[in-house]
Amino acid sequence: MAATDDSVLVSRPAGRLPARTRPADLFIIACGLALTALAAWLVYAGPPPARLLVQVEGREFVYPLAEDRLVSVAGPLGLTVIELSHGAARILESPCTNKTCISAGWQEATGEWSACLPNEVFLRIDGEAAADGGVDAILH
């Protein structure tokens, strides 16, 4: 039995592209890879990190919540100390008499705020809201 031309296998050296690959083919492959990388970045990049906005006597200061630090701001009554730790913020010390601002505790979610009204210090967490659909109120 003689082999026909249909049964002959052509072998190529490993690592080489087929002879019919053209620059346009490589361009299409590169565009596909770039679009895949862009889509992955958009899906997995997440929202920008939250930040703390502090307003005192008409001035506004911005601090990244990613940094653990103590911030002192001067109000009309004296210094208010704000603690930033593990992505949350709270008023640690304040010269006011009733200390309600200190007992407010940690603010960590976007939109949460705390204030020392006698010392005119207001702080708020700013950034994109979490997409987890968390409960914001319960009615009975």
A tleap script that builds the chain and sets N, CA, C and O, in Angstrom:
source leaprc.protein.ff14SB
mol = sequence {
  NMET ALA ALA THR ASP ASP SER VAL LEU VAL
  SER ARG PRO ALA GLY ARG LEU PRO ALA ARG
  THR ARG PRO ALA ASP LEU PHE ILE ILE ALA
  CYS GLY LEU ALA LEU THR ALA LEU ALA ALA
  TRP LEU VAL TYR ALA GLY PRO PRO PRO ALA
  ARG LEU LEU VAL GLN VAL GLU GLY ARG GLU
  PHE VAL TYR PRO LEU ALA GLU ASP ARG LEU
  VAL SER VAL ALA GLY PRO LEU GLY LEU THR
  VAL ILE GLU LEU SER HIE GLY ALA ALA ARG
  ILE LEU GLU SER PRO CYS THR ASN LYS THR
  CYS ILE SER ALA GLY TRP GLN GLU ALA THR
  GLY GLU TRP SER ALA CYS LEU PRO ASN GLU
  VAL PHE LEU ARG ILE ASP GLY GLU ALA ALA
  ALA ASP GLY GLY VAL ASP ALA ILE LEU CHIE
}
set mol.1.N position { 0.836 -1.172 0.000 }
set mol.1.CA position { 0.000 0.000 0.000 }
set mol.1.C position { 0.878 1.230 0.000 }
set mol.1.O position { 1.811 1.351 0.794 }
set mol.2.N position { 0.581 2.088 -0.852 }
set mol.2.CA position { 1.331 3.327 -0.966 }
set mol.2.C position { 0.597 4.435 -0.235 }
set mol.2.O position { -0.631 4.508 -0.264 }
set mol.3.N position { 1.354 5.284 0.410 }
set mol.3.CA position { 0.749 6.418 1.138 }
set mol.3.C position { 0.357 7.490 0.157 }
set mol.3.O position { 1.082 7.776 -0.796 }
set mol.4.N position { -0.794 8.082 0.394 }
set mol.4.CA position { -1.241 9.180 -0.460 }
set mol.4.C position { -0.804 10.491 0.158 }
set mol.4.O position { -0.352 10.538 1.303 }
set mol.5.N position { -0.945 11.561 -0.623 }
set mol.5.CA position { -0.553 12.886 -0.127 }
set mol.5.C position { -1.420 13.352 1.041 }
set mol.5.O position { -0.986 14.189 1.833 }
set mol.6.N position { -2.637 12.822 1.159 }
set mol.6.CA position { -3.553 13.236 2.223 }
set mol.6.C position { -3.077 12.748 3.585 }
set mol.6.O position { -3.396 13.377 4.594 }
set mol.7.N position { -2.351 11.689 3.651 }
set mol.7.CA position { -1.968 11.115 4.939 }
set mol.7.C position { -0.596 11.586 5.411 }
set mol.7.O position { -0.123 11.139 6.456 }
set mol.8.N position { 0.039 12.463 4.677 }
set mol.8.CA position { 1.369 12.932 5.047 }
set mol.8.C position { 1.227 14.068 6.069 }
set mol.8.O position { 0.514 15.041 5.820 }
set mol.9.N position { 1.893 13.948 7.198 }
set mol.9.CA position { 1.877 14.988 8.217 }
set mol.9.C position { 3.094 15.867 8.039 }
set mol.9.O position { 4.208 15.383 7.839 }
set mol.10.N position { 2.867 17.154 8.115 }
set mol.10.CA position { 3.961 18.101 7.997 }
set mol.10.C position { 4.351 18.533 9.404 }
set mol.10.O position { 3.494 18.954 10.181 }
set mol.11.N position { 5.591 18.438 9.730 }
set mol.11.CA position { 6.036 18.855 11.058 }
set mol.11.C position { 6.809 20.163 10.930 }
set mol.11.O position { 7.525 20.401 9.957 }
set mol.12.N position { 6.634 21.013 11.968 }
set mol.12.CA position { 7.355 22.283 12.031 }
set mol.12.C position { 8.267 22.256 13.233 }
set mol.12.O position { 8.015 21.533 14.197 }
set mol.13.N position { 9.315 23.031 13.182 }
set mol.13.CA position { 10.172 23.143 14.366 }
set mol.13.C position { 9.364 23.777 15.515 }
set mol.13.O position { 8.537 24.660 15.286 }
set mol.14.N position { 9.611 23.324 16.724 }
set mol.14.CA position { 8.889 23.840 17.886 }
set mol.14.C position { 9.174 25.319 18.083 }
set mol.14.O position { 10.295 25.777 17.862 }
set mol.15.N position { 8.137 26.078 18.509 }
set mol.15.CA position { 8.306 27.490 18.802 }
set mol.15.C position { 8.124 28.417 17.624 }
set mol.15.O position { 8.211 29.633 17.796 }
set mol.16.N position { 7.885 27.920 16.478 }
set mol.16.CA position { 7.704 28.790 15.315 }
set mol.16.C position { 6.229 28.921 15.005 }
set mol.16.O position { 5.459 27.980 15.193 }
set mol.17.N position { 5.840 30.091 14.529 }
set mol.17.CA position { 4.459 30.333 14.143 }
set mol.17.C position { 4.190 29.712 12.781 }
set mol.17.O position { 5.117 29.525 11.993 }
set mol.18.N position { 2.939 29.393 12.497 }
set mol.18.CA position { 2.623 28.862 11.169 }
set mol.18.C position { 3.078 29.839 10.081 }
set mol.18.O position { 3.178 31.043 10.321 }
set mol.19.N position { 3.344 29.332 8.927 }
set mol.19.CA position { 3.854 30.151 7.827 }
set mol.19.C position { 2.862 31.220 7.409 }
set mol.19.O position { 3.269 32.224 6.823 }
set mol.20.N position { 1.586 31.048 7.684 }
set mol.20.CA position { 0.584 32.007 7.233 }
set mol.20.C position { 0.245 33.087 8.278 }
set mol.20.O position { -0.700 33.847 8.070 }
set mol.21.N position { 0.985 33.174 9.386 }
set mol.21.CA position { 0.749 34.215 10.385 }
set mol.21.C position { 1.249 35.538 9.829 }
set mol.21.O position { 2.390 35.662 9.383 }
set mol.22.N position { 0.357 36.525 9.870 }
set mol.22.CA position { 0.684 37.835 9.316 }
set mol.22.C position { 0.713 38.861 10.436 }
set mol.22.O position { 0.211 38.594 11.528 }
set mol.23.N position { 1.288 40.025 10.188 }
set mol.23.CA position { 1.318 41.074 11.224 }
set mol.23.C position { -0.086 41.446 11.725 }
set mol.23.O position { -0.253 41.779 12.899 }
set mol.24.N position { -1.072 41.394 10.859 }
set mol.24.CA position { -2.438 41.712 11.279 }
set mol.24.C position { -2.946 40.686 12.288 }
set mol.24.O position { -3.689 41.038 13.205 }
set mol.25.N position { -2.552 39.413 12.129 }
set mol.25.CA position { -2.934 38.378 13.092 }
set mol.25.C position { -2.335 38.683 14.468 }
set mol.25.O position { -3.015 38.579 15.488 }
set mol.26.N position { -1.062 39.058 14.480 }
set mol.26.CA position { -0.410 39.399 15.739 }
set mol.26.C position { -1.064 40.621 16.375 }
set mol.26.O position { -1.201 40.677 17.597 }
set mol.27.N position { -1.466 41.592 15.575 }
set mol.27.CA position { -2.146 42.788 16.078 }
set mol.27.C position { -3.478 42.407 16.731 }
set mol.27.O position { -3.812 42.928 17.795 }
set mol.28.N position { -4.226 41.523 16.120 }
set mol.28.CA position { -5.515 41.094 16.674 }
set mol.28.C position { -5.304 40.335 17.989 }
set mol.28.O position { -6.064 40.521 18.939 }
set mol.29.N position { -4.290 39.494 18.045 }
set mol.29.CA position { -3.990 38.764 19.278 }
set mol.29.C position { -3.591 39.744 20.385 }
set mol.29.O position { -4.038 39.610 21.524 }
set mol.30.N position { -2.749 40.731 20.048 }
set mol.30.CA position { -2.318 41.724 21.037 }
set mol.30.C position { -3.508 42.543 21.541 }
set mol.30.O position { -3.601 42.831 22.734 }
set mol.31.N position { -4.414 42.917 20.641 }
set mol.31.CA position { -5.610 43.668 21.059 }
set mol.31.C position { -6.489 42.825 21.978 }
set mol.31.O position { -7.020 43.336 22.964 }
set mol.32.N position { -6.644 41.566 21.674 }
set mol.32.CA position { -7.438 40.676 22.524 }
set mol.32.C position { -6.842 40.549 23.916 }
set mol.32.O position { -7.567 40.580 24.911 }
set mol.33.N position { -5.523 40.407 23.990 }
set mol.33.CA position { -4.861 40.321 25.298 }
set mol.33.C position { -4.990 41.631 26.070 }
set mol.33.O position { -5.201 41.623 27.283 }
set mol.34.N position { -4.861 42.757 25.368 }
set mol.34.CA position { -4.989 44.060 26.024 }
set mol.34.C position { -6.406 44.271 26.559 }
set mol.34.O position { -6.572 44.783 27.666 }
set mol.35.N position { -7.417 43.891 25.802 }
set mol.35.CA position { -8.802 44.026 26.266 }
set mol.35.C position { -9.080 43.112 27.455 }
set mol.35.O position { -9.805 43.493 28.374 }
set mol.36.N position { -8.514 41.920 27.443 }
set mol.36.CA position { -8.677 41.010 28.573 }
set mol.36.C position { -8.037 41.590 29.825 }
set mol.36.O position { -8.628 41.535 30.904 }
set mol.37.N position { -6.843 42.143 29.696 }
set mol.37.CA position { -6.163 42.748 30.844 }
set mol.37.C position { -6.940 43.959 31.359 }
set mol.37.O position { -7.063 44.135 32.571 }
set mol.38.N position { -7.463 44.790 30.468 }
set mol.38.CA position { -8.256 45.957 30.863 }
set mol.38.C position { -9.525 45.533 31.589 }
set mol.38.O position { -9.877 46.119 32.612 }
set mol.39.N position { -10.210 44.529 31.076 }
set mol.39.CA position { -11.439 44.045 31.722 }
set mol.39.C position { -11.136 43.495 33.112 }
set mol.39.O position { -11.894 43.743 34.050 }
set mol.40.N position { -10.054 42.761 33.258 }
set mol.40.CA position { -9.684 42.219 34.568 }
set mol.40.C position { -9.354 43.341 35.544 }
set mol.40.O position { -9.738 43.282 36.712 }
set mol.41.N position { -8.653 44.351 35.079 }
set mol.41.CA position { -8.311 45.482 35.941 }
set mol.41.C position { -9.567 46.228 36.383 }
set mol.41.O position { -9.685 46.585 37.555 }
set mol.42.N position { -10.503 46.471 35.473 }
set mol.42.CA position { -11.728 47.176 35.819 }
set mol.42.C position { -12.578 46.386 36.812 }
set mol.42.O position { -13.202 46.973 37.696 }
set mol.43.N position { -12.607 45.073 36.675 }
set mol.43.CA position { -13.437 44.246 37.553 }
set mol.43.C position { -12.795 44.082 38.921 }
set mol.43.O position { -13.493 44.165 39.932 }
set mol.44.N position { -11.498 43.854 38.985 }
set mol.44.CA position { -10.849 43.510 40.239 }
set mol.44.C position { -10.120 44.658 40.916 }
set mol.44.O position { -9.606 44.477 42.020 }
set mol.45.N position { -10.055 45.821 40.303 }
set mol.45.CA position { -9.330 46.940 40.906 }
set mol.45.C position { -10.042 47.466 42.143 }
set mol.45.O position { -9.379 47.894 43.087 }
set mol.46.N position { -11.367 47.447 42.168 }
set mol.46.CA position { -12.118 47.902 43.327 }
set mol.46.C position { -12.217 49.412 43.385 }
set mol.46.O position { -11.619 50.117 42.572 }
set mol.47.N position { -12.977 49.907 44.356 }
set mol.47.CA position { -13.133 51.350 44.495 }
set mol.47.C position { -11.860 51.981 45.040 }
set mol.47.O position { -11.024 51.298 45.630 }
set mol.48.N position { -11.718 53.274 44.842 }
set mol.48.CA position { -10.545 53.939 45.408 }
set mol.48.C position { -10.593 53.879 46.937 }
set mol.48.O position { -11.674 53.786 47.517 }
set mol.49.N position { -9.453 53.931 47.577 }
set mol.49.CA position { -9.445 53.823 49.027 }
set mol.49.C position { -10.186 54.987 49.684 }
set mol.49.O position { -10.205 56.107 49.174 }
set mol.50.N position { -10.791 54.686 50.823 }
set mol.50.CA position { -11.527 55.707 51.556 }
set mol.50.C position { -10.554 56.707 52.169 }
set mol.50.O position { -9.371 56.424 52.352 }
set mol.51.N position { -11.086 57.881 52.479 }
set mol.51.CA position { -10.268 58.920 53.083 }
set mol.51.C position { -11.093 59.625 54.152 }
set mol.51.O position { -12.321 59.547 54.163 }
set mol.52.N position { -10.409 60.299 55.032 }
set mol.52.CA position { -11.065 61.039 56.108 }
set mol.52.C position { -11.044 62.513 55.771 }
set mol.52.O position { -9.987 63.080 55.495 }
set mol.53.N position { -12.209 63.134 55.793 }
set mol.53.CA position { -12.314 64.584 55.616 }
set mol.53.C position { -12.538 65.201 56.995 }
set mol.53.O position { -13.457 64.814 57.716 }
set mol.54.N position { -11.700 66.152 57.346 }
set mol.54.CA position { -11.825 66.851 58.621 }
set mol.54.C position { -12.077 68.316 58.320 }
set mol.54.O position { -11.306 68.960 57.610 }
set mol.55.N position { -13.172 68.835 58.871 }
set mol.55.CA position { -13.498 70.255 58.705 }
set mol.55.C position { -13.423 70.927 60.066 }
set mol.55.O position { -13.994 70.451 61.047 }
set mol.56.N position { -12.711 72.036 60.105 }
set mol.56.CA position { -12.596 72.808 61.339 }
set mol.56.C position { -12.473 74.289 60.976 }
set mol.56.O position { -11.599 74.681 60.202 }
set mol.57.N position { -13.357 75.095 61.543 }
set mol.57.CA position { -13.362 76.546 61.348 }
set mol.57.C position { -13.280 76.936 59.868 }
set mol.57.O position { -12.517 77.832 59.508 }
set mol.58.N position { -14.055 76.273 59.015 }
set mol.58.CA position { -14.114 76.630 57.599 }
set mol.58.C position { -12.997 76.048 56.741 }
set mol.58.O position { -13.003 76.232 55.524 }
set mol.59.N position { -12.051 75.357 57.339 }
set mol.59.CA position { -10.972 74.724 56.570 }
set mol.59.C position { -11.238 73.236 56.489 }
set mol.59.O position { -11.881 72.659 57.366 }
set mol.60.N position { -10.730 72.609 55.410 }
set mol.60.CA position { -10.919 71.168 55.227 }
set mol.60.C position { -9.570 70.497 55.015 }
set mol.60.O position { -8.735 70.973 54.245 }
set mol.61.N position { -9.371 69.377 55.717 }
set mol.61.CA position { -8.151 68.584 55.603 }
set mol.61.C position { -8.536 67.175 55.184 }
set mol.61.O position { -9.584 66.665 55.580 }
set mol.62.N position { -7.680 66.545 54.377 }
set mol.62.CA position { -7.941 65.194 53.874 }
set mol.62.C position { -6.790 64.284 54.296 }
set mol.62.O position { -5.617 64.616 54.123 }
set mol.63.N position { -7.158 63.117 54.858 }
set mol.63.CA position { -6.166 62.139 55.294 }
set mol.63.C position { -6.549 60.762 54.759 }
set mol.63.O position { -7.719 60.388 54.832 }
set mol.64.N position { -5.596 59.995 54.221 }
set mol.64.CA position { -5.907 58.639 53.770 }
set mol.64.C position { -6.141 57.725 54.970 }
set mol.64.O position { -5.389 57.768 55.943 }
set mol.65.N position { -7.173 56.908 54.901 }
set mol.65.CA position { -7.462 55.984 55.994 }
set mol.65.C position { -6.518 54.790 56.006 }
set mol.65.O position { -6.493 54.029 56.974 }
set mol.66.N position { -5.745 54.620 54.944 }
set mol.66.CA position { -4.819 53.490 54.877 }
set mol.66.C position { -3.635 53.673 55.828 }
set mol.66.O position { -2.950 52.703 56.153 }
set mol.67.N position { -3.388 54.909 56.279 }
set mol.67.CA position { -2.268 55.189 57.176 }
set mol.67.C position { -2.757 55.264 58.615 }
set mol.67.O position { -3.731 55.959 58.906 }
set mol.68.N position { -2.088 54.552 59.515 }
set mol.68.CA position { -2.380 54.665 60.939 }
set mol.68.C position { -1.630 55.879 61.478 }
set mol.68.O position { -0.414 55.986 61.324 }
set mol.69.N position { -2.369 56.794 62.112 }
set mol.69.CA position { -1.733 58.013 62.613 }
set mol.69.C position { -2.650 58.724 63.587 }
set mol.69.O position { -3.836 58.408 63.686 }
set mol.70.N position { -2.095 59.686 64.304 }
set mol.70.CA position { -2.857 60.598 65.151 }
set mol.70.C position { -2.806 61.973 64.501 }
set mol.70.O position { -1.747 62.426 64.064 }
set mol.71.N position { -3.961 62.634 64.441 }
set mol.71.CA position { -4.061 63.959 63.831 }
set mol.71.C position { -4.597 64.905 64.890 }
set mol.71.O position { -5.618 64.627 65.519 }
set mol.72.N position { -3.914 66.017 65.088 }
set mol.72.CA position { -4.383 67.044 66.013 }
set mol.72.C position { -4.860 68.249 65.218 }
set mol.72.O position { -4.138 68.769 64.367 }
set mol.73.N position { -6.080 68.687 65.501 }
set mol.73.CA position { -6.618 69.883 64.838 }
set mol.73.C position { -7.026 70.883 65.915 }
set mol.73.O position { -7.571 70.513 66.955 }
set mol.74.N position { -6.752 72.146 65.647 }
set mol.74.CA position { -7.049 73.200 66.613 }
set mol.74.C position { -8.406 73.806 66.318 }
set mol.74.O position { -8.666 74.285 65.214 }
set mol.75.N position { -9.264 73.777 67.324 }
set mol.75.CA position { -10.563 74.427 67.245 }
set mol.75.C position { -10.596 75.593 68.215 }
set mol.75.O position { -9.580 75.897 68.839 }
set mol.76.N position { -11.743 76.256 68.359 }
set mol.76.CA position { -11.836 77.416 69.250 }
set mol.76.C position { -11.564 77.089 70.728 }
set mol.76.O position { -11.115 77.955 71.479 }
set mol.77.N position { -11.835 75.841 71.146 }
set mol.77.CA position { -11.624 75.464 72.549 }
set mol.77.C position { -10.244 74.876 72.801 }
set mol.77.O position { -9.803 74.811 73.948 }
set mol.78.N position { -9.558 74.449 71.754 }
set mol.78.CA position { -8.253 73.804 71.921 }
set mol.78.C position { -8.064 72.691 70.909 }
set mol.78.O position { -8.704 72.682 69.857 }
set mol.79.N position { -7.182 71.750 71.226 }
set mol.79.CA position { -6.836 70.670 70.293 }
set mol.79.C position { -7.790 69.487 70.418 }
set mol.79.O position { -8.104 69.030 71.517 }
set mol.80.N position { -8.239 69.008 69.264 }
set mol.80.CA position { -8.980 67.756 69.174 }
set mol.80.C position { -8.060 66.754 68.499 }
set mol.80.O position { -7.507 67.037 67.437 }
set mol.81.N position { -7.891 65.582 69.107 }
set mol.81.CA position { -7.006 64.549 68.567 }
set mol.81.C position { -7.875 63.473 67.920 }
set mol.81.O position { -8.790 62.934 68.543 }
set mol.82.N position { -7.567 63.174 66.655 }
set mol.82.CA position { -8.292 62.167 65.876 }
set mol.82.C position { -7.343 61.013 65.611 }
set mol.82.O position { -6.210 61.215 65.174 }
set mol.83.N position { -7.812 59.801 65.879 }
set mol.83.CA position { -7.006 58.607 65.647 }
set mol.83.C position { -7.475 57.913 64.378 }
set mol.83.O position { -8.669 57.668 64.206 }
set mol.84.N position { -6.540 57.595 63.488 }
set mol.84.CA position { -6.803 56.814 62.288 }
set mol.84.C position { -6.092 55.480 62.462 }
set mol.84.O position { -4.879 55.442 62.667 }
set mol.85.N position { -6.847 54.382 62.379 }
set mol.85.CA position { -6.249 53.071 62.577 }
set mol.85.C position { -7.059 52.008 61.849 }
set mol.85.O position { -8.282 51.960 61.984 }
set mol.86.N position { -6.397 51.166 61.087 }
set mol.86.CA position { -7.015 50.031 60.389 }
set mol.86.C position { -8.221 50.452 59.545 }
set mol.86.O position { -9.241 49.763 59.545 }
set mol.87.N position { -8.117 51.563 58.834 }
set mol.87.CA position { -9.183 51.996 57.939 }
set mol.87.C position { -10.370 52.638 58.623 }
set mol.87.O position { -11.433 52.762 58.014 }
set mol.88.N position { -10.220 53.050 59.871 }
set mol.88.CA position { -11.308 53.689 60.606 }
set mol.88.C position { -10.753 54.916 61.329 }
set mol.88.O position { -9.539 55.074 61.464 }
set mol.89.N position { -11.655 55.780 61.791 }
set mol.89.CA position { -11.246 56.998 62.484 }
set mol.89.C position { -12.180 57.253 63.664 }
set mol.89.O position { -13.351 56.875 63.645 }
set mol.90.N position { -11.631 57.907 64.698 }
set mol.90.CA position { -12.433 58.298 65.852 }
set mol.90.C position { -11.811 59.518 66.497 }
set mol.90.O position { -10.630 59.804 66.301 }
set mol.91.N position { -12.616 60.239 67.272 }
set mol.91.CA position { -12.102 61.342 68.067 }
set mol.91.C position { -11.590 60.742 69.364 }
set mol.91.O position { -12.346 60.138 70.125 }
set mol.92.N position { -10.307 60.915 69.604 }
set mol.92.CA position { -9.654 60.302 70.754 }
set mol.92.C position { -9.664 61.230 71.968 }
set mol.92.O position { -9.923 60.793 73.089 }
set mol.93.N position { -9.381 62.508 71.737 }
set mol.93.CA position { -9.355 63.494 72.818 }
set mol.93.C position { -9.973 64.784 72.316 }
set mol.93.O position { -9.832 65.149 71.148 }
set mol.94.N position { -10.671 65.477 73.230 }
set mol.94.CA position { -11.277 66.751 72.864 }
set mol.94.C position { -11.443 67.617 74.110 }
set mol.94.O position { -11.685 67.097 75.200 }
set mol.95.N position { -11.316 68.925 73.955 }
set mol.95.CA position { -11.419 69.809 75.113 }
set mol.95.C position { -12.866 70.139 75.517 }
set mol.95.O position { -13.075 70.918 76.447 }
set mol.96.N position { -13.847 69.570 74.847 }
set mol.96.CA position { -15.239 69.875 75.179 }
set mol.96.C position { -15.601 69.288 76.543 }
set mol.96.O position { -14.883 68.431 77.058 }
set mol.97.N position { -16.699 69.740 77.124 }
set mol.97.CA position { -17.055 69.325 78.483 }
set mol.97.C position { -17.804 67.995 78.530 }
set mol.97.O position { -17.579 67.211 79.452 }
set mol.98.N position { -18.686 67.712 77.569 }
set mol.98.CA position { -19.511 66.505 77.681 }
set mol.98.C position { -18.916 65.266 77.008 }
set mol.98.O position { -19.389 64.160 77.273 }
set mol.99.N position { -17.919 65.399 76.164 }
set mol.99.CA position { -17.186 64.282 75.530 }
set mol.99.C position { -18.085 63.327 74.719 }
set mol.99.O position { -17.748 62.155 74.552 }
set mol.100.N position { -19.211 63.824 74.222 }
set mol.100.CA position { -20.086 63.007 73.384 }
set mol.100.C position { -19.369 62.580 72.108 }
set mol.100.O position { -19.593 61.478 71.607 }
set mol.101.N position { -18.518 63.437 71.587 }
set mol.101.CA position { -17.782 63.121 70.359 }
set mol.101.C position { -16.862 61.927 70.558 }
set mol.101.O position { -16.676 61.130 69.639 }
set mol.102.N position { -16.283 61.794 71.752 }
set mol.102.CA position { -15.391 60.671 72.040 }
set mol.102.C position { -16.200 59.380 72.162 }
set mol.102.O position { -15.771 58.326 71.693 }
set mol.103.N position { -17.353 59.466 72.785 }
set mol.103.CA position { -18.166 58.258 72.976 }
set mol.103.C position { -18.838 57.800 71.681 }
set mol.103.O position { -19.413 56.713 71.642 }
set mol.104.N position { -18.777 58.602 70.629 }
set mol.104.CA position { -19.355 58.193 69.338 }
set mol.104.C position { -18.612 56.998 68.756 }
set mol.104.O position { -19.182 56.248 67.962 }
set mol.105.N position { -17.362 56.807 69.132 }
set mol.105.CA position { -16.612 55.623 68.704 }
set mol.105.C position { -16.038 55.732 67.303 }
set mol.105.O position { -15.848 56.822 66.764 }
set mol.106.N position { -15.768 54.569 66.734 }
set mol.106.CA position { -15.097 54.461 65.442 }
set mol.106.C position { -16.059 54.712 64.293 }
set mol.106.O position { -17.201 54.250 64.312 }
set mol.107.N position { -15.589 55.445 63.293 }
set mol.107.CA position { -16.306 55.662 62.041 }
set mol.107.C position { -15.494 54.938 60.976 }
set mol.107.O position { -14.308 55.220 60.801 }
set mol.108.N position { -16.129 53.997 60.256 }
set mol.108.CA position { -15.354 53.215 59.290 }
set mol.108.C position { -16.006 53.062 57.931 }
set mol.108.O position { -15.312 52.775 56.956 }
set mol.109.N position { -17.304 53.241 57.830 }
set mol.109.CA position { -17.994 53.065 56.547 }
set mol.109.C position { -18.143 54.412 55.853 }
set mol.109.O position { -18.236 55.457 56.497 }
set mol.110.N position { -18.164 54.364 54.551 }
set mol.110.CA position { -18.350 55.578 53.767 }
set mol.110.C position { -19.639 56.278 54.179 }
set mol.110.O position { -20.696 55.654 54.276 }
set mol.111.N position { -19.537 57.576 54.420 }
set mol.111.CA position { -20.694 58.368 54.812 }
set mol.111.C position { -20.849 58.529 56.313 }
set mol.111.O position { -21.586 59.412 56.753 }
set mol.112.N position { -20.190 57.718 57.108 }
set mol.112.CA position { -20.277 57.886 58.556 }
set mol.112.C position { -19.534 59.146 58.976 }
set mol.112.O position { -18.569 59.551 58.327 }
set mol.113.N position { -19.985 59.764 60.060 }
set mol.113.CA position { -19.379 61.007 60.499 }
set mol.113.C position { -19.435 61.115 62.013 }
set mol.113.O position { -20.173 60.396 62.686 }
set mol.114.N position { -18.643 62.024 62.519 }
set mol.114.CA position { -18.626 62.343 63.933 }
set mol.114.C position { -18.266 63.813 64.037 }
set mol.114.O position { -17.653 64.376 63.131 }
set mol.115.N position { -18.651 64.435 65.149 }
set mol.115.CA position { -18.374 65.861 65.299 }
set mol.115.C position { -18.204 66.214 66.763 }
set mol.115.O position { -18.825 65.617 67.643 }
set mol.116.N position { -17.358 67.184 67.003 }
set mol.116.CA position { -17.264 67.834 68.296 }
set mol.116.C position { -17.826 69.229 68.068 }
set mol.116.O position { -17.104 70.129 67.642 }
set mol.117.N position { -19.091 69.408 68.345 }
set mol.117.CA position { -19.752 70.674 68.051 }
set mol.117.C position { -19.195 71.848 68.853 }
set mol.117.O position { -19.018 72.926 68.285 }
set mol.118.N position { -18.909 71.686 70.163 }
set mol.118.CA position { -18.356 72.838 70.886 }
set mol.118.C position { -17.011 73.305 70.317 }
set mol.118.O position { -16.715 74.500 70.332 }
set mol.119.N position { -16.208 72.382 69.823 }
set mol.119.CA position { -14.893 72.740 69.277 }
set mol.119.C position { -14.928 72.926 67.762 }
set mol.119.O position { -13.893 73.183 67.147 }
set mol.120.N position { -16.101 72.800 67.159 }
set mol.120.CA position { -16.312 73.019 65.725 }
set mol.120.C position { -15.436 72.124 64.846 }
set mol.120.O position { -14.879 72.576 63.846 }
set mol.121.N position { -15.320 70.841 65.234 }
set mol.121.CA position { -14.551 69.869 64.450 }
set mol.121.C position { -15.525 68.820 63.930 }
set mol.121.O position { -16.287 68.225 64.692 }
set mol.122.N position { -15.485 68.604 62.612 }
set mol.122.CA position { -16.378 67.652 61.952 }
set mol.122.C position { -15.523 66.699 61.137 }
set mol.122.O position { -14.652 67.135 60.384 }
set mol.123.N position { -15.764 65.392 61.282 }
set mol.123.CA position { -15.027 64.435 60.451 }
set mol.123.C position { -16.005 63.483 59.781 }
set mol.123.O position { -17.031 63.107 60.348 }
set mol.124.N position { -15.652 63.101 58.540 }
set mol.124.CA position { -16.525 62.244 57.728 }
set mol.124.C position { -15.666 61.322 56.877 }
set mol.124.O position { -14.624 61.722 56.357 }
set mol.125.N position { -16.125 60.072 56.743 }
set mol.125.CA position { -15.456 59.107 55.873 }
set mol.125.C position { -15.988 59.325 54.460 }
set mol.125.O position { -17.198 59.337 54.235 }
set mol.126.N position { -15.067 59.496 53.515 }
set mol.126.CA position { -15.433 59.772 52.132 }
set mol.126.C position { -14.849 58.698 51.234 }
set mol.126.O position { -13.776 58.162 51.512 }
set mol.127.N position { -15.548 58.387 50.166 }
set mol.127.CA position { -15.098 57.385 49.202 }
set mol.127.C position { -16.319 56.732 48.592 }
set mol.127.O position { -17.450 57.092 48.916 }
set mol.128.N position { -16.094 55.771 47.709 }
set mol.128.CA position { -17.214 55.061 47.094 }
set mol.128.C position { -17.844 54.120 48.105 }
set mol.128.O position { -17.150 53.480 48.895 }
set mol.129.N position { -19.157 54.046 48.072 }
set mol.129.CA position { -19.865 53.148 48.975 }
set mol.129.C position { -19.559 51.703 48.618 }
set mol.129.O position { -19.352 51.369 47.452 }
set mol.130.N position { -19.532 50.864 49.621 }
set mol.130.CA position { -19.277 49.441 49.379 }
set mol.130.C position { -20.417 48.851 48.569 }
set mol.130.O position { -21.577 49.231 48.733 }
set mol.131.N position { -20.072 47.921 47.695 }
set mol.131.CA position { -21.061 47.316 46.806 }
set mol.131.C position { -21.702 46.085 47.422 }
set mol.131.O position { -22.354 45.314 46.719 }
set mol.132.N position { -21.526 45.884 48.746 }
set mol.132.CA position { -22.069 44.681 49.364 }
set mol.132.C position { -23.552 44.793 49.675 }
set mol.132.O position { -24.168 43.816 50.100 }
set mol.133.N position { -24.139 45.976 49.469 }
set mol.133.CA position { -25.560 46.142 49.709 }
set mol.133.C position { -25.911 46.027 51.175 }
set mol.133.O position { -26.964 45.486 51.515 }
set mol.134.N position { -25.058 46.522 52.051 }
set mol.134.CA position { -25.277 46.438 53.479 }
set mol.134.C position { -26.563 47.159 53.895 }
set mol.134.O position { -27.044 48.051 53.197 }
set mol.135.N position { -27.097 46.761 55.021 }
set mol.135.CA position { -28.329 47.349 55.539 }
set mol.135.C position { -28.014 48.726 56.092 }
set mol.135.O position { -27.069 48.890 56.864 }
set mol.136.N position { -28.809 49.721 55.696 }
set mol.136.CA position { -28.609 51.058 56.226 }
set mol.136.C position { -29.717 51.450 57.196 }
set mol.136.O position { -29.569 52.437 57.916 }
set mol.137.N position { -30.825 50.710 57.238 }
set mol.137.CA position { -31.899 51.001 58.190 }
set mol.137.C position { -32.816 49.793 58.272 }
set mol.137.O position { -32.945 49.023 57.320 }
set mol.138.N position { -33.455 49.640 59.436 }
set mol.138.CA position { -34.429 48.589 59.631 }
set mol.138.C position { -35.684 49.219 60.214 }
set mol.138.O position { -35.615 49.943 61.207 }
set mol.139.N position { -36.823 48.946 59.605 }
set mol.139.CA position { -38.095 49.478 60.098 }
set mol.139.C position { -38.974 48.326 60.570 }
set mol.139.O position { -38.984 47.254 59.964 }
set mol.140.N position { -39.693 48.548 61.627 }
set mol.140.CA position { -40.619 47.529 62.141 }
set mol.140.C position { -42.028 48.033 62.013 }
set mol.140.O position { -42.970 47.335 62.386 }
savepdb mol mol.pdb
quit
